């Protein structure tokens, strides 16, 4: 039986030490080829001006930019410390001119209707305070035909997968946060229920052993 969801945080990852640890974790994930950039591209998000919600230190979006042409990225994070980290990493990539990072809440996006060609996010859904409001906001700021990709962990992953992720998580200081993130994540059935009555109701929920994905177009 899957344990009830335990809320983790709605303030993102903050504090210099914690942000630096998470940056090291994400950088290692990038170097191992374990981030979801290719899945985002395969979903059809490969051009235009794109919004990334919860970019953290920025590696997913920056790798997406590196692998696409004629693209621009706006990243919005609830943690001002992560915004600063992502800006620094964009400079390191040489992609500062194609990025803009902002501190804001995804449930009240500070953009006009139909601004973006696509929206993606990975690993932030379980932190959203008001996921249904955020789904509707994403739908609002998408252009007609714009694409959506939302990826996250799943709480009901097999125990051996959770153990494997825990053992492989480095630096070791990240491990407690990994477990709280898994415990705060949704199951595929819960996500399917969350999108009912929102603009994303027609999007498709899929899953694998580790995570779940919500994808579709407006």
C-alpha positions as CSV (number, residue, x, y, z in Angstrom):
1,X,0.0,0.0,0.0
2,X,1.3,3.5,-0.9
3,X,1.8,5.7,2.1
4,X,-0.2,9.0,2.2
5,X,1.6,12.0,0.7
6,X,3.6,14.1,3.1
7,X,4.0,17.8,2.0
8,X,7.7,18.8,1.7
9,X,7.9,22.6,1.1
10,X,6.2,25.3,-1.0
11,X,9.2,27.7,-0.7
12,X,11.7,25.8,-2.9
13,X,15.3,25.2,-1.9
14,X,16.8,28.1,-0.1
15,X,19.9,29.0,1.9
16,X,23.5,29.1,0.5
17,X,24.6,25.7,1.8
18,X,21.5,23.9,0.7
19,X,21.5,25.5,-2.7
20,X,25.2,24.6,-3.3
21,X,24.6,21.0,-2.3
22,X,21.7,20.8,-4.7
23,X,23.7,22.4,-7.4
24,X,26.4,19.7,-7.0
25,X,23.7,17.0,-7.1
26,X,22.2,18.4,-10.3
27,X,25.6,18.9,-11.9
28,X,26.5,15.3,-11.3
29,X,23.1,14.3,-12.7
30,X,23.9,16.3,-15.9
31,X,27.4,14.8,-16.2
32,X,25.9,11.3,-15.9
33,X,23.3,12.0,-18.6
34,X,20.5,11.5,-16.1
35,X,18.4,14.6,-16.6
36,X,15.3,14.8,-18.7
37,X,16.4,17.1,-21.5
38,X,16.0,14.5,-24.3
39,X,12.6,13.5,-23.1
40,X,11.5,17.1,-23.3
41,X,12.8,17.4,-26.9
42,X,11.1,14.1,-27.8
43,X,7.8,15.5,-26.5
44,X,8.0,18.1,-29.3
45,X,9.4,21.0,-27.3
46,X,12.3,22.0,-29.5
47,X,11.8,25.6,-30.7
48,X,10.6,29.0,-29.7
49,X,10.4,30.9,-26.4
50,X,9.8,28.5,-23.6
51,X,9.0,28.8,-19.9
52,X,10.6,26.6,-17.3
53,X,9.0,26.4,-13.9
54,X,11.2,25.5,-11.0
55,X,14.5,25.5,-12.9
56,X,16.6,25.2,-9.7
57,X,20.2,25.6,-10.7
58,X,19.2,25.6,-14.3
59,X,20.9,22.5,-15.8
60,X,17.8,21.0,-17.4
61,X,16.9,24.2,-19.3
62,X,20.5,25.1,-20.1
63,X,21.0,21.6,-21.6
64,X,17.8,22.0,-23.6
65,X,19.0,25.4,-24.9
66,X,22.4,23.8,-25.8
67,X,20.7,21.0,-27.8
68,X,18.2,23.3,-29.7
69,X,18.6,26.2,-32.1
70,X,16.8,29.6,-32.2
71,X,15.4,29.1,-28.7
72,X,15.1,31.2,-25.6
73,X,14.2,30.3,-22.1
74,X,12.5,32.1,-19.2
75,X,13.0,30.3,-15.9
76,X,10.8,31.1,-12.9
77,X,11.6,29.8,-9.4
78,X,10.1,30.5,-6.0
79,X,13.6,30.5,-4.4
80,X,15.6,33.7,-5.0
81,X,18.8,31.7,-4.1
82,X,18.1,29.3,-6.9
83,X,17.5,32.2,-9.3
84,X,21.0,33.5,-8.5
85,X,22.6,30.1,-9.0
86,X,20.8,29.6,-12.3
87,X,22.0,33.0,-13.6
88,X,25.6,32.1,-12.7
89,X,25.3,28.7,-14.4
90,X,23.8,30.4,-17.5
91,X,26.9,32.6,-17.7
92,X,29.1,29.5,-17.3
93,X,27.3,27.9,-20.3
94,X,27.7,31.1,-22.3
95,X,23.9,31.2,-22.6
96,X,23.0,34.3,-20.6
97,X,21.8,36.1,-23.7
98,X,19.2,33.4,-24.3
99,X,18.0,33.1,-20.7
100,X,16.0,35.2,-18.2
101,X,15.5,33.9,-14.6
102,X,12.8,35.4,-12.3
103,X,11.7,35.0,-8.7
104,X,7.9,34.3,-8.6
105,X,5.2,31.8,-7.8
106,X,3.9,29.4,-10.5
107,X,0.3,29.7,-9.3
108,X,0.3,33.4,-10.3
109,X,2.5,33.6,-13.4
110,X,3.5,37.3,-14.1
111,X,3.0,37.0,-17.9
112,X,0.3,37.9,-20.4
113,X,-1.9,35.3,-22.0
114,X,-0.4,33.2,-24.9
115,X,3.2,34.4,-24.3
116,X,5.1,31.1,-24.6
117,X,5.5,28.4,-27.2
118,X,5.9,25.7,-24.6
119,X,6.2,25.2,-20.8
120,X,8.2,22.5,-19.1
121,X,9.2,21.6,-15.6
122,X,11.0,18.6,-14.0
123,X,11.2,17.7,-10.4
124,X,9.1,20.7,-9.0
125,X,5.5,19.5,-9.2
126,X,5.6,17.9,-5.7
127,X,6.5,21.3,-4.2
128,X,3.7,23.3,-5.8
129,X,1.3,24.7,-3.1
130,X,-1.6,25.0,-5.5
131,X,-1.0,22.6,-8.4
132,X,-4.5,23.1,-10.0
133,X,-4.0,26.9,-10.1
134,X,-0.5,26.4,-11.6
135,X,-1.9,24.0,-14.2
136,X,-4.5,26.7,-15.2
137,X,-1.8,29.4,-15.3
138,X,0.4,27.3,-17.5
139,X,-2.5,26.8,-19.9
140,X,-3.2,30.5,-19.9
141,X,0.3,31.6,-20.8
142,X,0.6,29.0,-23.6
143,X,0.1,30.0,-27.2
144,X,-2.5,27.9,-29.1
145,X,-0.7,24.7,-30.1
146,X,1.9,25.2,-27.4
147,X,3.2,22.1,-25.8
148,X,3.5,21.0,-22.1
149,X,5.9,18.7,-20.4
150,X,5.8,18.1,-16.6
151,X,8.0,15.4,-15.1
152,X,8.5,14.4,-11.5
153,X,9.2,11.5,-9.2
154,X,6.3,9.1,-8.2
155,X,5.6,8.3,-4.6
156,X,4.6,4.7,-5.4
157,X,7.9,3.7,-7.0
158,X,9.0,0.2,-6.0
159,X,11.1,0.0,-2.8
160,X,14.1,-1.3,-4.6
161,X,14.1,1.7,-7.0
162,X,13.9,4.1,-4.0
163,X,16.9,2.2,-2.4
164,X,18.8,2.5,-5.7
165,X,18.2,6.2,-5.9
166,X,19.2,6.7,-2.3
167,X,22.5,4.8,-2.7
168,X,23.3,6.7,-5.9
169,X,22.5,10.1,-4.6
170,X,25.6,12.2,-4.2
171,X,26.8,14.2,-2.4
172,X,25.4,12.3,0.6
173,X,23.9,15.4,2.1
174,X,21.2,15.4,-0.6
175,X,19.8,12.0,0.5
176,X,17.4,13.2,3.2
177,X,15.9,15.7,0.7
178,X,15.6,13.0,-1.9
179,X,13.4,10.9,0.5
180,X,11.2,13.9,1.5
181,X,10.8,14.7,-2.2
182,X,9.7,11.1,-3.0
183,X,7.3,11.2,0.0
184,X,5.8,14.4,-1.3
185,X,5.4,13.2,-4.9
186,X,2.2,12.2,-6.5
187,X,1.1,8.9,-7.9
188,X,0.0,8.7,-11.5
189,X,-3.6,8.3,-10.4
190,X,-3.4,11.3,-8.1
191,X,-2.0,13.4,-11.0
192,X,-4.8,12.3,-13.3
193,X,-7.2,13.4,-10.6
194,X,-5.5,16.8,-10.2
195,X,-5.8,17.8,-13.8
196,X,-9.5,17.1,-14.0
197,X,-11.4,20.4,-14.4
198,X,-8.3,22.3,-15.5
199,X,-7.1,23.3,-19.0
200,X,-4.8,20.3,-18.9
201,X,-7.5,17.7,-18.5
202,X,-6.9,16.3,-22.0
203,X,-3.1,15.9,-21.5
204,X,-1.7,12.4,-21.0
205,X,-0.3,11.0,-17.8
206,X,2.3,8.4,-18.3
207,X,4.8,6.8,-15.9
208,X,7.8,4.5,-15.5
209,X,9.4,2.9,-12.5
210,X,10.9,6.1,-11.2
211,X,8.7,9.0,-12.3
212,X,5.6,10.3,-14.0
213,X,5.0,12.6,-16.9
214,X,2.2,14.9,-17.9
215,X,2.4,16.0,-21.6
216,X,0.2,17.4,-24.3
217,X,-0.6,20.5,-26.2
218,X,-3.1,23.4,-26.1
